[in-house]
Amino acid sequence: MKAHFVCILLCLFASVVSAADTLDIYVIDTEGGKAIVMLTPEGQSMLIDAGYPRPDDRDTNRIIDVAESLKIKEFDYIVATHYDADHAGNVPNLAARIPAKAYVDHGEILPTANERDKKEYYEPYIKFVADKQRMIVNAGDVIPLKGVTITVVSSNSKAITNPLAGAGQSNKLFADTPRPDVTDVYDNAGSIGLLYQFGGFRMLDLADQLLPGEYDLVYPTNLIGKVDLFMVSHHGFKVSNSKILVHTIRPKVAIMNNGPRKGGEAEVFDILASCPGMEDLWQLHYAQRAGKEKNRPEQFIANIESPCKAKLIKVSVQPDGTFTVTNTRNDFSKTYKP
């Protein structure tokens, strides 16, 4: 009996040690906005964007629920990738309840952004961080989170110019491809793009970067290299997620933070599905605009029903690069080897 009890204790201890070794990423449903909570094995935490500012605090409460379940009382960093409503607009509201040691952004809003975004989201954010620790990052900078290397690959409409370790190959797949042109009246092109490296795992998240910014990262030289996980840009809109980007970085898995009627465009599904080496696409919502034939099977979609039940997608990464993606709606999980 005593030996059996000791065995149980050892199993519990092993499970705790195993959990402590993982990098955990929570992709929270903000119904077409963005919010990702990251917790490192060392216990440091980061929030990337904070969803929409709403009178009912819907997105604030969803983020806080996740933070409290992880016993996060203060984030080490809150990153505002750019100054659109669904990314930086809710940062002051969220941070009033769970603050950060430092706030990360790309500096001034782009001059092409519309006046409403400047007045309603950028100016309140700047006022909020005025007396706080603020980091304005440029392409090539590194956000110092223990145990995880987080490289800024794009910021304020500028991309890195030197290849990351393991990258630097000439892009022969898309030789003579012209640089695309996109007209935008938001701050999307200013988005902070991040490359995360944890042991053998690499994840790329370019926020709402547009086609020209993607092009600069992979042509004529692939400055990124290949990745294991791609956070689909811009909620799955086709003004982002170019074939030249996706097929050059060749992710094994992609996660789309689309809303039921926002993003998730059919052309993006096609680009992802045709990417060499792509195993699976996971979605925060069933994409109504794409149609049944484009959406992934239901086990890969976190939210299908209406009204939305705000189910999230969790990614748990082992130091060797093995990672498991879990749909919290149905507890369906799949593990991917490095």
N, C-alpha and C positions, 0 to 999 in steps of 0.2 A: 504493500500500500504506500509506504514511504517512498519507494523508488518510483512508483507511478506519479506521485505528487511532484517529485523533483523533475521528472520528465516533462510534466505539464509546465512547470516554471521555466525550464530551459526553452521550451517551444515558444512560450510567451515572450521571453527575453529575446529570442532570435527574431521574432516577428517585429518587435519594437526596434531592434537594431537595423533590420532590413528597411523598415519604414523611414528611419532616420537617415538612411543613405540615399534616399531618392530626392530628385528635384521634382516638385509637384506644381503643375500648371492647371489653373481652373479658368476655363473659358466660360464666362458668365453671360447668360442671355439678357440682353438689354433691348431685344426686339428691333434689331437694325442699327443699334449703336455698337459701342465696343467697351469691354471691361475685362481685363485678364488679371488674376491674382497669381503671383508666383511665390513659392516658399522653398528656400534652399535647405539642404541638409544641415547647415549651420544655424538655421532658424532665422535667417534674414528674409525680408519680404519686400515685394515690389508690386505696385498696382500700375497697370498700363491702361490709361484712360478710365473714365468714370461714367460712361453712358450719358443719358439725357438728363437735363435739369427739368424736373416736373413738380407741379404743386403737391402731388401725392407721394413724392419721394420714392417712387417705384424702384428706380435703378439704384438709388442710394441704399435702400433697404436690402436689395438683393446682394449688393456687394458686402454690406455689413454682416449679413447672415453668414456668408462664406468666411469673412475675416474672423468673426467670433467663433465659428466652428474650429478655426485653426489657432485660436487664442492670440490673434494679432490685435494688439491695442494701439500700435503705432507702426506705420509702414516705414521701412528704411528709405524708400523712394516712391514718389508718385510721379509718373511720366505722363505729361500731356503731349501726345504725339503731334497734334496740330490744333488750331483754334476753331474747329467746327463744333456745333452744338452737341453732337453725339459723342464727342471725344473729350474736349476740355471744358465744355459748358457746365458740367456738373462737378468739376473738381472742387470749387469753393464749398459747395454744399456737403459733399462727401467728407472733405478734409476737416470741416467743422466738427464732425463726429469721430472720425478716425484720422488724425493728422499724420504727417510724414516728417522725417528728419530733414529731407531735402526734396525739392520740387524740380523736375527736369523738363525743359522745353527747348524750342528751337530759336528763341529770340523774338524779334519783331514779326508781326503778322505780315504776310505777303501784301505788297501794295495793290495787287489785282483783286484781293478779297473784297467782298461787298461790304457796304457800310453797316448793314445790320449785324453781321458777324463781328465786326470791329467793336461796335457799341455794346452788344448784348452778351458777348462771350469773351472776346480778347481783353477789353478794358476791365471788366470785373475780375478776370483771372490775374491780370497784372497788378491790380489794386490789392488782391488777396495775398500774393506772394511778395509784396513790396518789403515787408518786415520779416521775411522768412529766408531760410537757406535756399538759394536758387542756383541751379546749374543750367547754363545755356550751352548746349552741346553742338559741336560741329562734326562733320563727316570725318571719321578716323579716331574720334575720341572713344574712350572706354568707360563705361559706368562700373564703378568698383563694388560689385556684389561678391561676397566671399564664396569661393567654390565654383562660380560661374563666370565665364568670360563673355561680357556683353559689349560688342563693338557697334558703334554708330556707323552704319554704312551710307546713310543719307540724312541730310538735315538742311532745312531752309533752302530747298531747291538745288543743293549741291551734293554730289556723290563722292565716295572715296575715289582716289586716283591710283592708288597702289593696291595690288591684289592681296587678299588675305592669304594666310598660310594654306598651302595646298591648291590655291587657285592660280590664275595667271595664264591660262591656256588661250590661244587664239581661237575665236569663235568661228570655226569653219562651217558649222551647221547652218548659219544664217548669213553667209558671205554676201556682201553688197546690199544688205537690208537697210533701207533709208530710215532715218530717225523720225518717229511719228510726231504729229503735232496735235495738241489738244488744247482747246479753249476752256478755261475754268474760271469761275468767279468766286471760288472758295479758297481755303488755305491748304487744299489737299497736296499740292506740289511741295509744300514746305514740310511735309510729314517726316518725323523721325523714323528711320528704318533701322531695325536692330537685328544683328546676327548673334544668336546665343550658342555658346559651346559649353557642354558639360560632359567631361570625359570624352567618349566617342560619339556623342550626340550633337547634332547641329540643327538649329531651327531658325528660319528666316521669317521676320514679320516686318513688312514695309508700311503698315498702317494703311493710309489711303493714297499712297504714291500713285502717280499717273503714268501712262505709257512712256513719255519721254524720259522720266526719271528711272524707270525700269531699264530702258534701253542703255542708259549710261553705265549701269552696273554690270552689264553682260556683253557689251559690244563696243569696239571690235575685240576686246579682251574680256574673258569671264573673270571678273574681280571677286566673285563670291565663292565659286566652286560649287560642289554638289551639297545638298542638304537632305536631312532625314525627314523633317517636318516643315511644311510651308503653311503659315497662316494666310489663307487666301486674302488678297488685298481688297480693301474698299467694298467689303460686304458681297463680293462677287459681281461687281459691275464690270462691263467690258471696256470702260475707259482705263481700266487697270488690268492686271493679269494677262499680259501679252504672251503669245506663244513663244516669242524669243526669250522671255524671262523664264517661264515655267519649264520649257523644254531644255533650257541650258542648265538650270540648277537641279533638275531631275529629282524632285522630292519623292520619297517613298510613300508618304502620307500627306494629306492636306486637310485642313479644318476651315470651314466657311462660316463666318459669323454673320450670316444673312438674317433678315427678318422675313416674316411670312410673305410680305409684298414688297420688300426692299432688297435690292441686289439679286443674287442668284440668277443671273441672266443665262440663257441657254448657250450662248457662244462660249461662256467661261466654263460651263460644264463640259463642252466638247473639247476645249483645250486641255483641261485637266485629264479627261478620260483618255486622250490620245497621247499623253506624255509617257515616254519610255520609262519603265521602272515604277510607275505609279501603281500602288497596290490598292489604296482605299481613299475615298473622300468621305469625311464626316461633316454633318451640317447641324447648325443650331436650330434651323427651322426647315420644314418642308417649303420649298420655293414654288409658290403658286404661279409665278410668271414663266417658269421653265417647263411646266407640264410633267406629267407622270413619267414619261419616257426618259427624262433627264435626271430626275431626282434619284438619289441612291435608295437602296432597300431600307425599309423602315427601321431596322435595327441600328442603322448608322445616323439616324435623325433624332435629335434630342427633343424637339417639340413639334407635334403634329396636330394635336387637338386645339380647338378654340372654345373658350378662352385659353390663352397660353398659360402653362403651368411653370414656366421659367426653369426648366431643367437645364443643367449645364453639362459640359463635356470636360472630363478630367484627363490629364496626361501625367503619367508617373514615369520618371526616367531613371534608370539604373546607371551607375558610373561607367559601365562598359558600353553604353549606348543603346542597350535594349530599352524599349519604352512600350508602355501599355496605355491604350486609349479606352476610356470607359464612357458609355452613354448612361447618364444617371436616370433617364426615364425608365429604362428597362434593365439596367445593370449589365448590359451586353458589353463585353470587353474583348479586345484583341491585342495581342502582343507582337511587336515587330523587332526582329533581330538586327543588330548592326551589320 
